[in-house]
């Protein structure tokens, strides 16, 4: 199923020019990835073989395990993360590996609860007015090598506060 979301198939008529300048035509299937707009031809037989093929063992196993995993996650109040949910699955006689469970949890959108506060940095209010430039910065140099710019960075260490300018 995941491959269907990542690839889009386009069927089109192509005409190929051979070395002896004879044109050969036929139906081809092109794959287009979302990352690039480049087309790479694949055989039409491969496309139709993929459409009529039985589901893989992995997709069948994922389908039967996904219901069990969702039920198990809800049973534990949706707070268990990967490690605890894997241990709970072992206790409930669900035979699944840790990495397999991680992949299923990711595809199902299941996450555990994180203890403690999350670090929140400054969130900029886009509607607020910006303060005026009180020092009247001029970022234009009259001639080369005349404009000096520096950045001061503070770094908290174990015992002292360090600052560096560059």
Secondary structure as GFF3:
##gff-version 3
##sequence-region A 1 166
A	DSSP	alpha_helix	2	6	.	.	.	ID=ss1
A	DSSP	beta_strand	7	17	.	.	.	ID=ss2
A	DSSP	beta_strand	23	33	.	.	.	ID=ss3
A	DSSP	beta_strand	39	42	.	.	.	ID=ss4
A	DSSP	alpha_helix	44	52	.	.	.	ID=ss5
A	DSSP	alpha_helix	57	75	.	.	.	ID=ss6
A	DSSP	alpha_helix	82	91	.	.	.	ID=ss7
A	DSSP	alpha_helix	98	108	.	.	.	ID=ss8
A	DSSP	beta_strand	152	156	.	.	.	ID=ss9
A	DSSP	beta_strand	161	165	.	.	.	ID=ss10
###
